[in-house]
Amino acid sequence: MNNQLQLEGVLTEKSILRYTPSGLPVLEFQLEHQSTQLEASQERAVHCTLKCLAIGPMATRLEQCSLGASLLLEGFLNRKSQRSNSIRFHVCGVLG
């Protein structure tokens, strides 16, 4: 099954960079997206906010971004935890 996402948005929140017990950097942040999409031949205004997670070098890179920065990100969706149905965008790359 395919689970790939590219999303452009604005960085609206970010946590302090933390580290896993094995030493990997982890950054939790929020991305706000606004666009117009075509659905059933009609334009539709889209506005959503996604909780995001970056691990490793991507966390370090995104930690350097300022709030309000416009980002084009790629990654995949997953549950926040095994006991949660909330989704989170796991960011694996910055495009553009």
Secondary structure, DSSP 8 states (H G I E B T S, - for coil): ----EEEEEEEEEE---EE-TTS-EEEEEEEEEEEEEEETTEEEEEEEEEEEEEETHHHHHHHTS-TT-EEEEEEEEEESSTT---EEEEEEEEE-
